[in-house]
Amino acid sequence: MATPLTADRLVAALRAEGLDVVERPGWRGNHRDHAGAFGPVHGVMVHHTVSTGTEASVDLCFRGHATLPGPLCHAVIAKDGSVHLVGNGRANHAGGGDPDVLRAVANEKYGTRPPPPDEHQGSPGAVDGNIHFYGFECVNLGDGKDPWPAAQLDAIERASAALCRAHGWTAKSVIGHLEWTNRKIDPRGFTMPGLRARVARRLGSKPTGPAEPARPGGPRHHPFPGTAFFKAAPSSPVITAMGRRLVAEGCGEYTVGPGPRWSEADRRSYARWQRKLGFRGADADGWPGPSSWNALKVPRTR
């Protein structure tokens, strides 16, 4: 059981896992919260779109259609591995499902060979999955013939792991729509036990970053140097580059600078950045961590 991530923390978590995140304009205010609750959240649900093309699929999931208003998920995962955020809050993606499945996910007891779900939308015992699950729609026709490129499968794994890592969940918190209701077949083309095994392996290691995949001619960002680097009060061009990014994000607390020597002004500015991302208390103490650093995208100094 967990409180849903803020929009900024969701972006930070995905980017910290090395994903290419695209924010569809208006996604932060796109939700169905007026129709019901979102949260507490227990897990991640994976779907296929039954559509082709990134732009058309993102637009469909953002807006919805005549019989089902959008957003239809929280993010669309394209065939090139890019993750397009389309919703922030309650989304129409899960519908009614099996309460036994929900209990198993919530208790981290969903197995590698789970029983088929018994309940579906309209069943007397069905529960509303839109309350309790993040939804990822993955661009695929779902006909068993449309391929799943390696970049897309890697992004599905990373995105699922990112939310599990952010909430302290295990891979047993990741399910497919077909595991939630007996009226669905998605995702079709790979197995959910296989995906959970890959997510489990990834959760056994630290986020791999960088914040975005390297692209020819594209920006190159400085990898996280570790919190100890900053606590040693370094003098480095990295600190200047970081300070300039903080100023650009509206978080600068500098009277003079920023400069190369780590200072209290840097710590205050970074704490402001952490609060902007949604961190609070000891998590917003001004000492950089991997999620907030990767979200800041500090350019390389050489």
Long-range contacts (C-beta under 8 A, 24 or more apart in sequence): 1-40, 1-41, 1-42, 1-106, 2-39, 2-40, 2-41, 2-42, 2-167, 2-168, 2-169, 3-39, 3-40, 3-41, 4-38, 4-39, 4-40, 4-41, 4-89, 4-134, 5-163, 5-166, 5-167, 5-278, 6-277, 6-278, 7-88, 7-278, 8-276, 8-277, 8-278, 8-295, 9-166, 9-277, 9-278, 9-279, 9-291, 10-74, 10-85, 10-88, 10-163, 10-166, 11-85, 11-277, 11-295, 12-277, 12-278, 12-291, 12-292, 12-294, 12-295, 13-162, 13-163, 13-165, 13-166, 13-291, 14-75, 14-83, 14-158, 14-159, 14-162, 15-211, 15-212, 15-294, 15-295, 16-162, 16-207, 16-209, 16-211, 16-290, 16-291, 16-294, 16-295, 17-158, 17-159, 17-161, 17-162, 17-165, 17-207, 17-208, 17-209, 18-158, 18-207, 18-208, 18-209, 18-210, 18-211, 18-212, 18-213, 19-81, 19-83, 19-155, 19-158, 19-159, 19-162, 19-212, 20-81, 20-82, 20-83, 20-155, 20-212, 20-213, 21-82, 21-83, 21-85, 21-212, 22-82, 22-83, 22-84, 22-85, 23-85, 24-58, 24-62, 24-84, 24-85, 24-86, 26-62, 27-62, 27-71, 27-85, 27-86, 27-87, 27-88, 28-88, 29-88, 30-62, 30-70, 30-71, 30-86, 30-87, 30-88, 30-89, 31-71, 31-87, 31-88, 31-89, 31-90, 31-91, 32-69, 32-71, 32-89, 32-90, 32-91, 32-92, 32-130, 33-89, 33-90, 35-90, 36-90, 36-128, 36-130, 36-131, 37-90, 37-131, 38-89, 38-90, 38-91, 38-130, 38-131, 39-131, 39-132, 40-132, 41-132, 41-133, 41-134, 41-167, 42-102, 42-105, 42-106, 42-132, 42-133, 42-173, 43-105, 43-106, 43-132, 43-133, 43-134, 43-169, 43-173, 43-174, 43-175, 44-133, 44-134, 44-135, 44-136, 44-159, 44-160, 44-163, 44-164, 44-173, 44-174, 44-175, 45-93, 45-94, 45-129, 45-133, 45-134, 45-135, 45-136, 45-175, 45-176, 45-177, 45-180, 46-136, 46-138, 46-156, 46-160, 46-174, 46-175, 46-176, 46-177, 46-186, 46-187, 46-192, 46-195, 47-73, 47-93, 47-135, 47-136, 47-137, 47-138, 47-176, 47-177, 47-186, 47-187, 48-137, 48-138, 48-139, 48-140, 48-141, 48-142, 48-186, 48-187, 48-188, 48-189, 49-76, 49-137, 49-138, 49-139, 49-140, 49-142, 50-140, 50-141, 50-142, 50-186, 51-139, 51-141, 52-139, 52-141, 52-146, 53-139, 54-78, 54-79, 54-80, 54-82, 54-84, 54-139, 57-137, 57-139, 58-84, 58-86, 61-86, 61-87, 61-137, 62-86, 62-87, 64-92, 68-92, 72-135, 72-137, 73-135, 73-136, 73-137, 74-134, 74-135, 74-136, 75-135, 75-136, 75-137, 75-159, 76-136, 76-137, 76-138, 76-139, 77-136, 77-137, 77-138, 77-139, 77-152, 77-155, 77-156, 77-159, 78-139, 78-152, 79-139, 79-140, 79-149, 79-151, 79-152, 80-149, 80-151, 80-152, 81-149, 81-151, 81-152, 81-154, 81-155, 81-213, 82-155, 83-155, 83-159, 87-135, 90-130, 90-131, 91-130, 91-135, 92-130, 93-129, 93-130, 93-133, 93-135, 93-137, 93-177, 94-128, 94-129, 94-130, 94-132, 94-133, 94-135, 94-177, 94-180, 95-120, 95-121, 95-128, 95-129, 95-130, 95-181, 96-120, 96-121, 96-122, 96-123, 96-126, 96-127, 96-128, 96-129, 96-181, 97-121, 97-126, 97-127, 97-129, 97-180, 97-181, 98-125, 98-126, 98-127, 98-180, 98-181, 98-182, 99-125, 99-126, 99-127, 101-175, 101-179, 101-180, 102-127, 102-129, 102-132, 104-172, 105-172, 105-173, 105-175, 106-132, 108-169, 108-170, 108-172, 108-173, 109-172, 110-172, 110-173, 110-175, 110-179, 111-172, 112-193, 112-196, 112-197, 113-193, 114-179, 116-182, 117-179, 117-180, 117-181, 117-182, 118-182, 119-181, 119-182, 120-181, 120-182, 120-183, 121-181, 121-183, 126-181, 129-180, 133-175, 133-180, 134-163, 136-160, 138-187, 140-187, 140-188, 140-189, 142-185, 142-186, 142-187, 142-188, 142-189, 143-188, 144-188, 144-189, 146-189, 147-189, 148-189, 148-190, 153-190, 156-195, 157-195, 157-198, 157-199, 157-202, 158-202, 160-195, 160-199, 161-199, 161-202, 161-203, 162-207, 164-199, 164-203, 165-203, 165-207, 166-291, 170-200, 170-203, 171-196, 171-197, 171-199, 171-200, 171-203, 172-196, 174-199, 206-290, 207-290, 207-291, 207-294, 209-290, 209-294, 210-294, 211-294, 211-295, 211-297, 212-297, 219-297, 219-299, 220-299, 220-300, 221-294, 221-297, 221-298, 221-299, 221-300, 222-298, 222-299, 222-300, 222-301, 224-288, 224-289, 224-290, 224-293, 224-294, 227-287, 227-288, 227-289, 230-262, 230-266, 230-287, 230-288, 231-287, 233-261, 233-262, 234-261, 234-262, 235-260, 235-261, 235-262, 236-260, 236-301, 237-301, 237-302, 238-298, 238-301, 239-266, 240-301, 241-298, 241-299, 241-300, 241-301, 242-266, 242-270, 242-288, 242-296, 242-298, 243-269, 245-296, 245-297, 245-298, 245-299, 246-270, 246-272, 246-273, 246-296, 249-273, 249-276, 249-296, 250-276, 251-276
